[in-house]
Amino acid sequence: MISYLEGTIAYSGEKHVILSTGPIGYRVYILPKLIPILSKSQEKVKLFIHSQLNVRDGSFDMYGFPEHQGLQLFNLLISVNGIGPKNAMNI
């Protein structure tokens, strides 16, 4: 299980960034309001990660938070029946 990633932002999309950790870049979904802030940083960024295997879609998604408290809130939200990771990010 991946707990955190540290690297530089190589690319930013509408809802995700590509975090370059050396020779590997990871797509990490983050809160859209954080994308402009993190993208401007020339320094390394550390993101606490929630990773989830979506068997139905055959994808492995990672959701990142700059602070551990954000990850804890996210985990609390997805523990509620009917709230998945995408809805939790919108909340």
Secondary structure, 3 states (H helix, E strand, C coil): CCCEEEEEEEEECCCEEEEECCCCEEEEECCHHHHHHHHHCCCCEEEEEEEEEECCCCEEEEEEECCHHHHHHHHHHHCCCCCCHHHHHHC
